């Protein structure tokens, strides 16, 4: 990852500082400017400050209620979509007796408000599909967050070809993968607000379509780098018609 810094220009210092640097020999002057740049780099926290890796979002009672209602409404709408033969990814026999998808209970602590740390010049990377094919994606940046006093980073991707639309997408594994959660990982759709912040809410984590219909879909697996060592007990569980 290339971190883009916007330090104060070295010639915006005080006149006295400028005169002192100009009076130095060329090698010493270059060393001094480098020292100033390194100091500014440290101050800006390019390596990941607490501000760039926040903990769980704190919500007041009103915001929490609004958040939970929105989450429940999303789940109801998705169940309605899956119940509709015209829109459902389920096979015909899967529609019979469908009562809804499986979810963890809302877990507000698994919501984070964190900046998207964009990369200078998005890299094209290869991700693997479930059946072994390799597909290109653009690595668009990173999101960092803190959980249980540890900092974690996840890579965010976008399409190489944007003719059908542009989007940000975060696939991930966690310690639950294959243990009540789809073994091929889960996905999060990412949006960035006007302040450059991402509402990283694992309660909205959803399963690839392969979980519902393996014959029809061939889904992309998360990269190994996007593996969380802890259990994310939020979002969607493995699909099963046994409720």
Secondary structure, 3 states (H helix, E strand, C coil): CCCCCCCCCHHHCCHHHHHHHHCCCHHHHHHHHHHHHHHHHHHHCCCCCCCCCCCCCCCCHHHHHHHHHHHHHHHHHHHHHHHCCCCCCCCHHHHCCCCCCCECCCCHHHEEEEECEEEEEEEEEEEEECCCCEEEEEEEEEEEEEECCEEEEEEEEEECCCCCCCCEEEEEECCCECCCECCCCEEEEECECCCCEEEEEHHHCEECHHHCCCCCCCCECCCHHHECCCCCCCCECCCCCCC
